[in-house]
């Protein structure tokens, strides 16, 4: 990417290593995406008092941070902020001096607070900051009633991962620091607030009887990126002994059916990884502009409405978010350079849940699809791009720009490779469970993980020493080893895709509806993925495919997404408006970015892609609009740099 200073040469790989490793060979501890210093002090607890203002699209708030000094003569606390208006700061109720530093392009602005007295190592103080968010806070999306399913009430949701919490709360915004939190949130009385915490009651706002204060407590220490808030016309349904599903009433019953297997998955995950420590496990279905498939906010997983396909084929997203309760939320990457520790292990655990529910062949099938997703990301970034390293350097790199399937699927591929080397799934899952127990409630680096791997498998160090760790961790492109996945469930997809690839026009009448009748949704997705990896089919072929399979009628978002990409790539002009419609009627980046890129690549419709994006940009999530704008070379004013 343009911000990355590293070049794709052999000397650069060693340079990349040096930039990520200290002289001792251990990963550097400082977080390149934060101004806060976790070596001098730690936030132990946050107390949030928030007033949600839908008229002005801001949150007015006070945050009380319980801060512990890690060194003697500690006197200056630095917090991360981004576009916040700071009203006042006090320390143990004494007003104190503060300064805001210069603004950085993606890190925001450091808030330096001079304590009125020095602290000794181990001493704690309570620092209170009164502030207001910006109308353009990157963590928040304010929806008009027209952008919701109900069309009557406004809606607010947050998305703090990776480094956006600082635009909602002044804090030490780094995953290396974990804290508990308590919150009181004042909202209009016809709306409901929920957070990534246990609900702790509600009352009429004593300052304004037209508002309600909702209270929340999170007794398990967690990083700032997992603080989350939603305010809207929400309803809920019970879906298990410790789970409810929340959404607008238009989605809530459908969502309750879709996520009815949640408790089954939770129990399987507990058998695999240990006790679930977060108490409640609720799911909240967001409006369509939510940029991700899911977000693992503790006690309240966020989910995209694109999962409501009606055929349970997309339940893997919930298995993934459930798995994060252990890998990510309980054991957390210390910086975003080690994001693969969160996501690689979560994909591994997600697929072990799938194995328990559907069998080993299903796990192998999903792994095969994941390898294709990895190849797609490597192709998009470029095989020499350092952001395709499993452990990239993020010095001067916006973590949002680095987001891809690489940490997920390259991470999984490494863990699966180790599983094969060390004795199979039961043996390796034993290590994963032990790793979770060893590092629970803490943040770790790749070095911590690797050292524990060598300790756990101390009788197999000779095997581990043969792994090319440098190629896996610090070399761009595809992994050095391609696992040999079982292709039983993929064989039918491979055979059908090859028939289409090899077919001449005179062979097209040999295709019929029966070709796909016995394929599951998962297999149909794989069939389309295989075609997307090949040269574009002739236009006659995709038109015939629509005639016999009627893929335009599919309501499964994963199928529809791949089908429309295939049609546009094959230059079927009738598919362009359908692709742009899907790209804008929902905002999941997994779908929206590739669909826009596909139309943008179709030369005849390049300007149309830009026009549609500019017309819809205001309704998009800020992260989505920023990244699509970069993809389409459109600047903030809407000017295309074609």
Buried (B, 14 or more C-beta within 10 A) or exposed (E): EEBBEBEBEEEBBEBBBEBBBEEEEEBBEBBBBBBBBBEBBBBBBBBBBBBBBBEEBBBBBBBBBBBBBBEEEBEBBBBBBBBBEBEEBBBEEEEBEBEBEEEEEBBBBBBBBEBBEEBEEEBBBBBBBBBBBBEEBBBBBBBEEEBBBBEEBBBBBBBBBBBBBBBBBBBBBBBBBBBBBBBBBBBBBEBBBBBBBBBBEBEEBEEEEEBBBBBBBBEBBBBBBBBBBBBBBBBBBEBBEBBBBBBBEBBBEBBBEBBBBBBEBBEBBBEBBBEBBBBBBBBBBBBBBBBBBBBBBBBBBBBBBBBBBEEBBBBBBBBBBBBBBBBBBBBBBBBBBBBBBBBBBBBBBBBBBBBBBBEBBBBBBBBBBBBBBBBBBBEBBBEBBBBBBBBBBBBBBBBBBBBBBBBBBBBBBBBBBBBEBBBEBEEBBBBBBBBBBBBBEBBBBBBBBBEBBEEBBEEBEEEBEEBEBEBBBBBBBBBBBEBEBBBEBBEBBBEBBEEBEEBEEEEBEEBEEEBBEEBBBBBBBBBBBBBBEEEBBBEEBBBBBBEBBEBEEBEBBBBBBBBBBBBBBBBBEEBBEBBBEBBBEBBBBBBBBBBBBBBBEBEEBBEBBBBBBBEBBEBBBBBBBBBBBBBBEBEEEEEBEE
